[in-house]
């Protein structure tokens, strides 16, 4: 009742090429949807390597940076923005630990992935990165403002 759509927290979630190729789109979207989060933007894109480097700029000193960017740009990525109270932090919880060997069962990576280099999904790790990543992947007019039927029962 308190929460209004305009003030709601948003996060950037992407299904990486391995998740798309493995046919896990519906499975992953379903987990966010059933939780009560609201989808406000979605598109399937093949990012260029330069774009992938922008997305992962924080990791450019890491040894796996080049391989990671090659991988992200190797095929279609499902880019999304999800909205809801606490969605940034809880979205990371739904996703699970970076390394699927350490992700709990019940999480997306715990249930659906095996190795860190093919961990099928990305989620923003904080409010600042969420804002930056949403701006990098989406134009403002691609973010859809609407009242979902569910939300008056979720909140
Ligand atoms: P993401 O950004 O994709 O949600 O993942 P994360 O925050 O859980 O993990 P981060 O440390 O930011 O790493 C980003 C992505 O890099 C790949 N990675 N590979 N040792 C490795 O080979 C290694 N470590 C990380 C993973 O795909 C990770 O999601």
Backbone and ligand atoms as CSV (ligand in chain L), in Angstrom:
chain,resi,resn,atom,element,x,y,z
A,1,UNK,N,N,0.831,-1.203,0.000
A,1,UNK,CA,C,0.000,0.000,0.000
A,1,UNK,C,C,0.873,1.264,0.000
A,2,UNK,N,N,1.982,1.187,0.759
A,2,UNK,CA,C,2.907,2.314,0.854
A,2,UNK,C,C,3.671,2.545,-0.461
A,3,UNK,N,N,4.003,1.424,-1.100
A,3,UNK,CA,C,4.946,1.504,-2.215
A,3,UNK,C,C,4.269,1.984,-3.497
A,4,UNK,N,N,4.859,2.984,-4.111
A,4,UNK,CA,C,4.346,3.479,-5.380
A,4,UNK,C,C,5.331,3.185,-6.492
A,5,UNK,N,N,4.783,2.795,-7.631
A,5,UNK,CA,C,5.602,2.348,-8.758
A,5,UNK,C,C,6.746,3.312,-9.067
A,6,UNK,N,N,6.490,4.594,-9.018
A,6,UNK,CA,C,7.491,5.584,-9.392
A,6,UNK,C,C,8.717,5.552,-8.475
A,7,UNK,N,N,8.549,5.091,-7.246
A,7,UNK,CA,C,9.658,5.087,-6.282
A,7,UNK,C,C,10.328,3.723,-6.186
A,8,UNK,N,N,9.829,2.775,-6.926
A,8,UNK,CA,C,10.299,1.403,-6.775
A,8,UNK,C,C,11.721,1.201,-7.268
A,9,UNK,N,N,12.423,0.352,-6.556
A,9,UNK,CA,C,13.799,0.004,-6.900
A,9,UNK,C,C,13.831,-0.839,-8.178
A,10,UNK,N,N,14.878,-0.622,-8.971
A,10,UNK,CA,C,15.038,-1.381,-10.210
A,10,UNK,C,C,16.428,-2.003,-10.297
A,11,UNK,N,N,16.495,-3.156,-10.945
A,11,UNK,CA,C,17.796,-3.786,-11.171
A,11,UNK,C,C,17.911,-4.286,-12.598
A,12,UNK,N,N,19.157,-4.397,-13.040
A,12,UNK,CA,C,19.419,-4.951,-14.371
A,12,UNK,C,C,19.755,-6.441,-14.239
A,13,UNK,N,N,19.031,-7.244,-14.985
A,13,UNK,CA,C,19.253,-8.699,-14.989
A,13,UNK,C,C,19.473,-9.125,-16.440
A,14,UNK,N,N,20.501,-9.932,-16.683
A,14,UNK,CA,C,20.725,-10.427,-18.046
A,14,UNK,C,C,20.912,-11.935,-18.031
A,15,UNK,N,N,20.230,-12.609,-18.933
A,15,UNK,CA,C,20.493,-14.030,-19.161
A,15,UNK,C,C,21.588,-14.087,-20.219
A,16,UNK,N,N,22.716,-14.644,-19.842
A,16,UNK,CA,C,23.894,-14.676,-20.704
A,16,UNK,C,C,23.690,-15.702,-21.830
A,17,UNK,N,N,24.584,-15.675,-22.846
A,17,UNK,CA,C,24.386,-16.564,-24.001
A,17,UNK,C,C,24.197,-18.039,-23.643
A,18,UNK,N,N,24.868,-18.514,-22.590
A,18,UNK,CA,C,24.704,-19.932,-22.208
A,18,UNK,C,C,23.276,-20.211,-21.718
A,19,UNK,N,N,22.723,-19.284,-20.959
A,19,UNK,CA,C,21.348,-19.460,-20.462
A,19,UNK,C,C,20.326,-19.428,-21.580
A,20,UNK,N,N,20.544,-18.521,-22.535
A,20,UNK,CA,C,19.629,-18.436,-23.689
A,20,UNK,C,C,19.732,-19.714,-24.518
A,21,UNK,N,N,20.972,-20.119,-24.832
A,21,UNK,CA,C,21.173,-21.312,-25.672
A,21,UNK,C,C,20.643,-22.574,-25.021
A,22,UNK,N,N,20.681,-22.625,-23.689
A,22,UNK,CA,C,20.217,-23.823,-22.979
A,22,UNK,C,C,18.703,-23.842,-22.775
A,23,UNK,N,N,18.025,-22.810,-23.258
A,23,UNK,CA,C,16.564,-22.808,-23.171
A,23,UNK,C,C,16.045,-22.510,-21.778
A,24,UNK,N,N,16.787,-21.654,-21.043
A,24,UNK,CA,C,16.417,-21.380,-19.651
A,24,UNK,C,C,15.704,-20.043,-19.446
A,25,UNK,N,N,15.346,-19.379,-20.553
A,25,UNK,CA,C,14.713,-18.062,-20.442
A,25,UNK,C,C,13.443,-18.121,-19.599
A,26,UNK,N,N,12.528,-18.998,-19.970
A,26,UNK,CA,C,11.231,-19.049,-19.271
A,26,UNK,C,C,11.406,-19.432,-17.801
A,27,UNK,N,N,12.280,-20.389,-17.567
A,27,UNK,CA,C,12.572,-20.843,-16.198
A,27,UNK,C,C,13.058,-19.683,-15.327
A,28,UNK,N,N,13.961,-18.882,-15.864
A,28,UNK,CA,C,14.552,-17.783,-15.089
A,28,UNK,C,C,13.548,-16.645,-14.903
A,29,UNK,N,N,12.891,-16.255,-15.979
A,29,UNK,CA,C,11.887,-15.193,-15.860
A,29,UNK,C,C,10.821,-15.593,-14.852
A,30,UNK,N,N,10.424,-16.839,-14.906
A,30,UNK,CA,C,9.383,-17.345,-14.026
A,30,UNK,C,C,9.739,-17.165,-12.554
A,31,UNK,N,N,10.989,-17.348,-12.207
A,31,UNK,CA,C,11.392,-17.222,-10.799
A,31,UNK,C,C,11.247,-15.788,-10.301
A,32,UNK,N,N,11.619,-14.824,-11.145
A,32,UNK,CA,C,11.462,-13.410,-10.765
A,32,UNK,C,C,9.985,-13.022,-10.728
A,33,UNK,N,N,9.249,-13.528,-11.689
A,33,UNK,CA,C,7.830,-13.198,-11.822
A,33,UNK,C,C,7.012,-13.753,-10.641
A,34,UNK,N,N,7.247,-15.014,-10.312
A,34,UNK,CA,C,6.502,-15.651,-9.226
A,34,UNK,C,C,6.805,-15.033,-7.878
A,35,UNK,N,N,8.037,-14.555,-7.708
A,35,UNK,CA,C,8.411,-13.889,-6.467
A,35,UNK,C,C,7.528,-12.668,-6.207
A,36,UNK,N,N,7.156,-11.988,-7.292
A,36,UNK,CA,C,6.353,-10.775,-7.156
A,36,UNK,C,C,7.039,-9.551,-7.727
A,37,UNK,N,N,8.203,-9.761,-8.343
A,37,UNK,CA,C,8.873,-8.642,-9.002
A,37,UNK,C,C,8.197,-8.363,-10.346
A,38,UNK,N,N,8.375,-7.131,-10.812
A,38,UNK,CA,C,7.680,-6.691,-12.030
A,38,UNK,C,C,8.679,-6.409,-13.153
A,39,UNK,N,N,8.410,-6.993,-14.310
A,39,UNK,CA,C,9.259,-6.777,-15.489
A,39,UNK,C,C,8.921,-5.426,-16.103
A,40,UNK,N,N,9.919,-4.556,-16.249
A,40,UNK,CA,C,9.640,-3.241,-16.844
A,40,UNK,C,C,10.385,-2.991,-18.155
A,41,UNK,N,N,11.329,-3.877,-18.513
A,41,UNK,CA,C,11.992,-3.766,-19.815
A,41,UNK,C,C,12.595,-5.114,-20.166
A,42,UNK,N,N,12.592,-5.410,-21.464
A,42,UNK,CA,C,13.157,-6.700,-21.910
A,42,UNK,C,C,13.517,-6.612,-23.390
A,43,UNK,N,N,14.693,-7.150,-23.739
A,43,UNK,CA,C,15.056,-7.282,-25.165
A,43,UNK,C,C,16.169,-8.312,-25.336
A,44,UNK,N,N,16.134,-8.953,-26.503
A,44,UNK,CA,C,17.156,-9.935,-26.859
A,44,UNK,C,C,18.166,-9.249,-27.772
A,45,UNK,N,N,19.436,-9.246,-27.364
A,45,UNK,CA,C,20.471,-8.563,-28.150
A,45,UNK,C,C,21.765,-9.389,-28.178
A,46,UNK,N,N,22.511,-9.239,-29.285
A,46,UNK,CA,C,23.870,-9.773,-29.317
A,46,UNK,C,C,24.808,-8.590,-29.106
A,47,UNK,N,N,25.370,-8.442,-27.908
A,47,UNK,CA,C,26.219,-7.280,-27.654
A,47,UNK,C,C,27.543,-7.409,-28.399
A,48,UNK,N,N,28.104,-6.288,-28.822
A,48,UNK,CA,C,29.441,-6.324,-29.416
A,48,UNK,C,C,30.453,-6.556,-28.298
A,49,UNK,N,N,31.672,-6.901,-28.675
A,49,UNK,CA,C,32.705,-7.104,-27.654
A,49,UNK,C,C,32.983,-5.786,-26.915
A,50,UNK,N,N,32.964,-4.681,-27.659
A,50,UNK,CA,C,33.181,-3.362,-27.042
A,50,UNK,C,C,32.103,-3.062,-25.996
A,51,UNK,N,N,30.889,-3.436,-26.339
A,51,UNK,CA,C,29.776,-3.226,-25.412
A,51,UNK,C,C,29.953,-4.089,-24.156
A,52,UNK,N,N,30.365,-5.336,-24.363
A,52,UNK,CA,C,30.606,-6.243,-23.230
A,52,UNK,C,C,31.707,-5.683,-22.325
A,53,UNK,N,N,32.734,-5.095,-22.941
A,53,UNK,CA,C,33.826,-4.489,-22.160
A,53,UNK,C,C,33.321,-3.320,-21.324
A,54,UNK,N,N,32.385,-2.559,-21.883
A,54,UNK,CA,C,31.775,-1.460,-21.108
A,54,UNK,C,C,30.994,-2.029,-19.930
A,55,UNK,N,N,30.200,-3.061,-20.214
A,55,UNK,CA,C,29.386,-3.660,-19.155
A,55,UNK,C,C,30.255,-4.182,-18.004
A,56,UNK,N,N,31.385,-4.810,-18.349
A,56,UNK,CA,C,32.249,-5.408,-17.327
A,56,UNK,C,C,33.470,-4.543,-17.003
A,57,UNK,N,N,33.392,-3.207,-17.227
A,57,UNK,CA,C,34.579,-2.350,-17.068
A,57,UNK,C,C,35.245,-2.491,-15.696
A,58,UNK,N,N,34.447,-2.771,-14.659
A,58,UNK,CA,C,35.002,-2.940,-13.306
A,58,UNK,C,C,35.982,-4.112,-13.202
A,59,UNK,N,N,35.877,-5.043,-14.138
A,59,UNK,CA,C,36.672,-6.273,-14.052
A,59,UNK,C,C,37.861,-6.260,-15.018
A,60,UNK,N,N,38.177,-5.081,-15.600
A,60,UNK,CA,C,39.157,-5.083,-16.696
A,60,UNK,C,C,40.569,-5.512,-16.292
A,61,UNK,N,N,40.891,-5.467,-15.012
A,61,UNK,CA,C,42.218,-5.935,-14.570
A,61,UNK,C,C,42.246,-7.443,-14.297
A,62,UNK,N,N,41.087,-8.079,-14.322
A,62,UNK,CA,C,41.038,-9.504,-13.966
A,62,UNK,C,C,41.496,-10.380,-15.127
A,63,UNK,N,N,42.153,-11.505,-14.818
A,63,UNK,CA,C,42.687,-12.372,-15.887
A,63,UNK,C,C,41.607,-12.928,-16.822
A,64,UNK,N,N,40.387,-13.062,-16.310
A,64,UNK,CA,C,39.325,-13.660,-17.126
A,64,UNK,C,C,38.539,-12.623,-17.927
A,65,UNK,N,N,38.953,-11.336,-17.827
A,65,UNK,CA,C,38.177,-10.249,-18.447
A,65,UNK,C,C,37.955,-10.462,-19.948
A,66,UNK,N,N,39.023,-10.781,-20.677
A,66,UNK,CA,C,38.894,-10.919,-22.124
A,66,UNK,C,C,37.962,-12.077,-22.503
A,67,UNK,N,N,38.180,-13.209,-21.879
A,67,UNK,CA,C,37.334,-14.382,-22.147
A,67,UNK,C,C,35.881,-14.118,-21.802
A,68,UNK,N,N,35.680,-13.405,-20.703
A,68,UNK,CA,C,34.329,-13.074,-20.250
A,68,UNK,C,C,33.606,-12.192,-21.275
A,69,UNK,N,N,34.341,-11.193,-21.798
A,69,UNK,CA,C,33.742,-10.282,-22.788
A,69,UNK,C,C,33.505,-10.991,-24.122
A,70,UNK,N,N,34.430,-11.852,-24.503
A,70,UNK,CA,C,34.243,-12.685,-25.700
A,70,UNK,C,C,32.974,-13.512,-25.553
A,71,UNK,N,N,32.834,-14.088,-24.383
A,71,UNK,CA,C,31.690,-14.967,-24.124
A,71,UNK,C,C,30.372,-14.192,-24.155
A,72,UNK,N,N,30.330,-13.052,-23.457
A,72,UNK,CA,C,29.073,-12.289,-23.400
A,72,UNK,C,C,28.624,-11.848,-24.789
A,73,UNK,N,N,29.612,-11.598,-25.671
A,73,UNK,CA,C,29.269,-11.118,-27.012
A,73,UNK,C,C,29.137,-12.264,-28.024
A,74,UNK,N,N,29.182,-13.499,-27.547
A,74,UNK,CA,C,29.197,-14.655,-28.465
A,74,UNK,C,C,27.811,-15.073,-28.963
A,75,UNK,N,N,26.763,-14.471,-28.424
A,75,UNK,CA,C,25.419,-14.867,-28.834
A,75,UNK,C,C,24.387,-14.003,-28.167
A,76,UNK,N,N,23.101,-14.356,-28.355
A,76,UNK,CA,C,22.049,-13.531,-27.782
A,76,UNK,C,C,22.061,-13.505,-26.250
A,77,UNK,N,N,21.831,-12.297,-25.735
A,77,UNK,CA,C,21.701,-12.051,-24.298
A,77,UNK,C,C,20.302,-11.498,-24.079
A,78,UNK,N,N,19.603,-11.992,-23.080
A,78,UNK,CA,C,18.281,-11.437,-22.758
A,78,UNK,C,C,18.457,-10.397,-21.659
A,79,UNK,N,N,18.343,-9.127,-22.063
A,79,UNK,CA,C,18.528,-8.012,-21.121
A,79,UNK,C,C,17.181,-7.608,-20.542
A,80,UNK,N,N,17.149,-7.437,-19.221
A,80,UNK,CA,C,15.878,-7.109,-18.563
A,80,UNK,C,C,16.070,-6.100,-17.450
A,81,UNK,N,N,15.005,-5.377,-17.143
A,81,UNK,CA,C,14.953,-4.572,-15.932
A,81,UNK,C,C,13.783,-5.078,-15.104
A,82,UNK,N,N,14.066,-5.395,-13.849
A,82,UNK,CA,C,13.039,-5.864,-12.919
A,82,UNK,C,C,12.888,-4.849,-11.797
A,83,UNK,N,N,11.660,-4.693,-11.356
A,83,UNK,CA,C,11.324,-3.675,-10.365
A,83,UNK,C,C,10.658,-4.313,-9.145
A,84,UNK,N,N,10.933,-3.757,-7.977
A,84,UNK,CA,C,10.253,-4.223,-6.760
A,84,UNK,C,C,11.022,-3.831,-5.522
A,85,UNK,N,N,10.366,-3.923,-4.394
A,85,UNK,CA,C,11.020,-3.595,-3.129
A,85,UNK,C,C,12.174,-4.562,-2.878
A,86,UNK,N,N,13.359,-4.017,-2.726
A,86,UNK,CA,C,14.538,-4.837,-2.429
A,86,UNK,C,C,15.016,-5.699,-3.583
A,87,UNK,N,N,14.617,-5.355,-4.798
A,87,UNK,CA,C,14.890,-6.246,-5.947
A,87,UNK,C,C,16.383,-6.398,-6.250
A,88,UNK,N,N,17.200,-5.397,-5.933
A,88,UNK,CA,C,18.633,-5.506,-6.250
A,88,UNK,C,C,19.251,-6.628,-5.410
A,89,UNK,N,N,19.074,-6.519,-4.104
A,89,UNK,CA,C,19.670,-7.487,-3.191
A,89,UNK,C,C,18.990,-8.860,-3.308
A,90,UNK,N,N,17.665,-8.847,-3.357
A,90,UNK,CA,C,16.974,-10.133,-3.401
A,90,UNK,C,C,17.159,-10.833,-4.751
A,91,UNK,N,N,17.293,-10.016,-5.800
A,91,UNK,CA,C,17.588,-10.582,-7.119
A,91,UNK,C,C,18.896,-11.368,-7.095
A,92,UNK,N,N,19.906,-10.815,-6.398
A,92,UNK,CA,C,21.193,-11.505,-6.248
A,92,UNK,C,C,21.023,-12.807,-5.470
A,93,UNK,N,N,20.083,-12.780,-4.515
A,93,UNK,CA,C,19.801,-13.986,-3.722
A,93,UNK,C,C,19.155,-15.068,-4.586
A,94,UNK,N,N,18.213,-14.647,-5.426
A,94,UNK,CA,C,17.587,-15.602,-6.347
A,94,UNK,C,C,18.633,-16.208,-7.283
A,95,UNK,N,N,19.601,-15.369,-7.698
A,95,UNK,CA,C,20.638,-15.806,-8.639
A,95,UNK,C,C,21.613,-16.779,-7.978
A,96,UNK,N,N,22.027,-16.492,-6.753
A,96,UNK,CA,C,22.989,-17.344,-6.054
A,96,UNK,C,C,24.417,-16.876,-6.227
A,97,UNK,N,N,25.341,-17.528,-5.542
A,97,UNK,CA,C,26.755,-17.147,-5.565
A,97,UNK,C,C,27.325,-17.210,-6.980
A,98,UNK,N,N,28.330,-16.343,-7.228
A,98,UNK,CA,C,28.967,-16.251,-8.551
A,98,UNK,C,C,29.396,-17.620,-9.084
A,99,UNK,N,N,30.035,-18.410,-8.217
A,99,UNK,CA,C,30.492,-19.744,-8.600
A,99,UNK,C,C,29.379,-20.767,-8.318
A,100,UNK,N,N,28.818,-21.352,-9.357
A,100,UNK,CA,C,27.710,-22.310,-9.166
A,100,UNK,C,C,28.053,-23.476,-8.232
A,101,UNK,N,N,29.355,-23.779,-8.092
A,101,UNK,CA,C,29.756,-24.827,-7.136
A,101,UNK,C,C,29.447,-24.395,-5.706
A,102,UNK,N,N,29.358,-23.073,-5.504
A,102,UNK,CA,C,29.105,-22.539,-4.163
A,102,UNK,C,C,27.701,-21.986,-4.005
A,103,UNK,N,N,26.927,-21.962,-5.076
A,103,UNK,CA,C,25.546,-21.469,-5.003
A,103,UNK,C,C,24.686,-22.514,-4.306
A,104,UNK,N,N,23.790,-22.050,-3.447
A,104,UNK,CA,C,22.884,-22.971,-2.755
A,104,UNK,C,C,21.893,-23.586,-3.751
A,105,UNK,N,N,21.512,-24.837,-3.499
A,105,UNK,CA,C,20.374,-25.386,-4.237
A,105,UNK,C,C,19.159,-24.491,-3.994
A,106,UNK,N,N,18.326,-24.340,-4.983
A,106,UNK,CA,C,17.186,-23.433,-4.851
A,106,UNK,C,C,17.452,-22.098,-5.514
A,107,UNK,N,N,18.740,-21.767,-5.698
A,107,UNK,CA,C,19.063,-20.553,-6.448
A,107,UNK,C,C,19.163,-20.904,-7.939
A,108,UNK,N,N,19.134,-19.867,-8.766
A,108,UNK,CA,C,19.194,-20.093,-10.219
A,108,UNK,C,C,20.496,-20.792,-10.604
A,109,UNK,N,N,21.625,-20.249,-10.125
A,109,UNK,CA,C,22.910,-20.877,-10.475
A,109,UNK,C,C,23.073,-22.227,-9.771
A,110,UNK,N,N,22.595,-22.325,-8.549
A,110,UNK,CA,C,22.678,-23.584,-7.808
A,110,UNK,C,C,21.911,-24.699,-8.506
A,111,UNK,N,N,20.768,-24.357,-9.028
A,111,UNK,CA,C,19.925,-25.373,-9.671
A,111,UNK,C,C,20.297,-25.636,-11.130
A,112,UNK,N,N,20.863,-24.625,-11.807
A,112,UNK,CA,C,20.922,-24.700,-13.270
A,112,UNK,C,C,22.303,-24.560,-13.898
A,113,UNK,N,N,23.349,-24.320,-13.078
A,113,UNK,CA,C,24.674,-24.118,-13.667
A,113,UNK,C,C,25.728,-24.886,-12.878
A,114,UNK,N,N,26.896,-25.090,-13.495
A,114,UNK,CA,C,27.947,-25.922,-12.872
A,114,UNK,C,C,29.275,-25.178,-12.693
A,115,UNK,N,N,29.656,-24.356,-13.652
A,115,UNK,CA,C,30.974,-23.695,-13.552
A,115,UNK,C,C,30.857,-22.173,-13.645
A,116,UNK,N,N,31.838,-21.469,-13.056
A,116,UNK,CA,C,31.779,-20.007,-12.937
A,116,UNK,C,C,31.787,-19.296,-14.289
A,117,UNK,N,N,32.493,-19.858,-15.252
A,117,UNK,CA,C,32.564,-19.236,-16.576
A,117,UNK,C,C,31.286,-19.406,-17.397
A,118,UNK,N,N,30.369,-20.236,-16.909
A,118,UNK,CA,C,29.082,-20.460,-17.601
A,118,UNK,C,C,27.984,-20.443,-16.546
A,119,UNK,N,N,27.861,-19.269,-15.899
A,119,UNK,CA,C,26.915,-19.190,-14.769
A,119,UNK,C,C,25.591,-18.525,-15.142
A,120,UNK,N,N,25.301,-18.481,-16.421
A,120,UNK,CA,C,24.000,-18.223,-17.080
A,120,UNK,C,C,23.282,-16.901,-16.843
A,121,UNK,N,N,23.655,-16.176,-15.804
A,121,UNK,CA,C,22.873,-14.965,-15.501
A,121,UNK,C,C,23.739,-13.916,-14.834
A,122,UNK,N,N,23.371,-12.672,-15.050
A,122,UNK,CA,C,24.009,-11.531,-14.390
A,122,UNK,C,C,22.953,-10.714,-13.664
A,123,UNK,N,N,23.314,-10.172,-12.509
A,123,UNK,CA,C,22.434,-9.229,-11.815
A,123,UNK,C,C,23.249,-8.112,-11.186
A,124,UNK,N,N,22.761,-6.895,-11.263
A,124,UNK,CA,C,23.471,-5.744,-10.686
A,124,UNK,C,C,23.758,-5.984,-9.204
A,125,UNK,N,N,24.951,-5.524,-8.753
A,125,UNK,CA,C,25.331,-5.818,-7.368
A,125,UNK,C,C,25.068,-4.682,-6.382
A,126,UNK,N,N,24.485,-3.572,-6.842
A,126,UNK,CA,C,24.162,-2.483,-5.920
A,126,UNK,C,C,23.407,-1.382,-6.643
A,127,UNK,N,N,22.920,-0.395,-5.899
A,127,UNK,CA,C,22.095,0.673,-6.491
A,127,UNK,C,C,22.820,1.460,-7.590
A,128,UNK,N,N,24.111,1.744,-7.389
A,128,UNK,CA,C,24.858,2.522,-8.388
A,128,UNK,C,C,25.057,1.723,-9.669
A,129,UNK,N,N,25.491,0.469,-9.529
A,129,UNK,CA,C,25.698,-0.351,-10.734
A,129,UNK,C,C,24.366,-0.631,-11.420
A,130,UNK,N,N,23.308,-0.780,-10.637
A,130,UNK,CA,C,21.990,-0.999,-11.243
A,130,UNK,C,C,21.638,0.174,-12.154
A,131,UNK,N,N,21.820,1.381,-11.632
A,131,UNK,CA,C,21.500,2.577,-12.414
A,131,UNK,C,C,22.375,2.638,-13.675
A,132,UNK,N,N,23.683,2.429,-13.501
A,132,UNK,CA,C,24.618,2.484,-14.638
A,132,UNK,C,C,24.287,1.422,-15.685
A,133,UNK,N,N,24.005,0.205,-15.223
A,133,UNK,CA,C,23.767,-0.886,-16.167
A,133,UNK,C,C,22.430,-0.710,-16.903
A,134,UNK,N,N,21.410,-0.234,-16.201
A,134,UNK,CA,C,20.128,0.042,-16.865
A,134,UNK,C,C,20.334,1.102,-17.945
A,135,UNK,N,N,21.094,2.150,-17.620
A,135,UNK,CA,C,21.369,3.212,-18.599
A,135,UNK,C,C,22.217,2.739,-19.771
A,136,UNK,N,N,23.120,1.804,-19.496
A,136,UNK,CA,C,23.969,1.275,-20.572
A,136,UNK,C,C,23.157,0.421,-21.549
A,137,UNK,N,N,22.271,-0.408,-21.030
A,137,UNK,CA,C,21.564,-1.394,-21.867
A,137,UNK,C,C,20.250,-0.880,-22.449
A,138,UNK,N,N,19.637,0.111,-21.781
A,138,UNK,CA,C,18.309,0.556,-22.216
A,138,UNK,C,C,18.227,2.064,-22.395
A,139,UNK,N,N,17.430,2.469,-23.396
A,139,UNK,CA,C,17.064,3.877,-23.536
A,139,UNK,C,C,15.907,4.138,-22.580
A,140,UNK,N,N,15.780,5.370,-22.082
A,140,UNK,CA,C,14.697,5.666,-21.126
A,140,UNK,C,C,13.321,5.246,-21.632
A,141,UNK,N,N,13.063,5.431,-22.918
A,141,UNK,CA,C,11.730,5.092,-23.459
A,141,UNK,C,C,11.482,3.583,-23.563
A,142,UNK,N,N,12.522,2.779,-23.345
A,142,UNK,CA,C,12.343,1.320,-23.338
A,142,UNK,C,C,11.884,0.798,-21.976
A,143,UNK,N,N,11.915,1.660,-20.969
A,143,UNK,CA,C,11.449,1.276,-19.640
A,143,UNK,C,C,9.961,1.598,-19.558
A,144,UNK,N,N,9.175,0.559,-19.292
A,144,UNK,CA,C,7.717,0.695,-19.353
A,144,UNK,C,C,7.141,0.890,-17.949
A,145,UNK,N,N,6.458,1.994,-17.785
A,145,UNK,CA,C,5.800,2.260,-16.496
A,145,UNK,C,C,4.355,1.805,-16.570
A,146,UNK,N,N,3.976,0.922,-15.694
A,146,UNK,CA,C,2.582,0.447,-15.686
A,146,UNK,C,C,2.256,-0.129,-14.313
A,147,UNK,N,N,0.990,-0.241,-14.029
A,147,UNK,CA,C,0.554,-0.898,-12.799
A,147,UNK,C,C,0.171,-2.318,-13.150
A,148,UNK,N,N,0.853,-3.275,-12.553
A,148,UNK,CA,C,0.494,-4.668,-12.819
A,148,UNK,C,C,-0.678,-5.048,-11.930
A,149,UNK,N,N,-1.458,-5.983,-12.400
A,149,UNK,CA,C,-2.593,-6.463,-11.624
A,149,UNK,C,C,-2.140,-7.073,-10.307
A,150,UNK,N,N,-0.981,-7.744,-10.365
A,150,UNK,CA,C,-0.508,-8.474,-9.185
A,150,UNK,C,C,-0.095,-7.546,-8.054
A,151,UNK,N,N,0.441,-6.375,-8.379
A,151,UNK,CA,C,1.150,-5.641,-7.329
A,151,UNK,C,C,0.273,-5.164,-6.180
A,152,UNK,N,N,-1.009,-4.968,-6.438
A,152,UNK,CA,C,-1.823,-4.559,-5.306
A,152,UNK,C,C,-2.043,-5.714,-4.319
A,153,UNK,N,N,-1.648,-6.928,-4.732
A,153,UNK,CA,C,-1.724,-8.075,-3.828
A,153,UNK,C,C,-0.357,-8.445,-3.286
A,154,UNK,N,N,0.692,-7.997,-3.971
A,154,UNK,CA,C,2.045,-8.277,-3.492
A,154,UNK,C,C,2.410,-7.315,-2.375
A,155,UNK,N,N,1.919,-6.059,-2.494
A,155,UNK,CA,C,2.280,-5.030,-1.501
A,155,UNK,C,C,1.071,-4.666,-0.630
L,1,LIG,P1,P,27.676,-11.044,-12.518
L,1,LIG,O1,O,28.341,-9.688,-12.435
L,1,LIG,O2,O,27.778,-11.695,-13.853
L,1,LIG,O3,O,26.308,-11.103,-11.907
L,1,LIG,O4,O,28.534,-11.974,-11.584
L,1,LIG,P2,P,29.021,-11.657,-10.142
L,1,LIG,O5,O,28.794,-10.228,-9.774
L,1,LIG,O6,O,28.404,-12.719,-9.302
L,1,LIG,O7,O,30.567,-11.912,-10.284
L,1,LIG,P3,P,31.782,-10.926,-10.700
L,1,LIG,O8,O,32.878,-11.166,-9.733
L,1,LIG,O9,O,31.308,-9.551,-10.952
L,1,LIG,O10,O,32.203,-11.600,-12.056
L,1,LIG,C1,C,31.481,-11.358,-13.206
L,1,LIG,C2,C,31.433,-12.584,-14.040
L,1,LIG,O11,O,32.732,-12.972,-14.440
L,1,LIG,C3,C,32.791,-14.377,-14.603
L,1,LIG,N1,N,33.880,-14.897,-13.796
L,1,LIG,N2,N,34.724,-15.779,-14.239
L,1,LIG,N3,N,37.420,-17.161,-12.287
L,1,LIG,C4,C,36.672,-16.969,-13.364
L,1,LIG,O12,O,36.875,-17.539,-14.402
L,1,LIG,C5,C,35.572,-16.026,-13.256
L,1,LIG,N4,N,35.260,-15.310,-12.198
L,1,LIG,C6,C,34.172,-14.587,-12.544
L,1,LIG,C7,C,31.476,-14.946,-14.146
L,1,LIG,O13,O,30.679,-15.159,-15.307
L,1,LIG,C8,C,30.890,-13.823,-13.323
L,1,LIG,O14,O,29.485,-13.885,-13.316
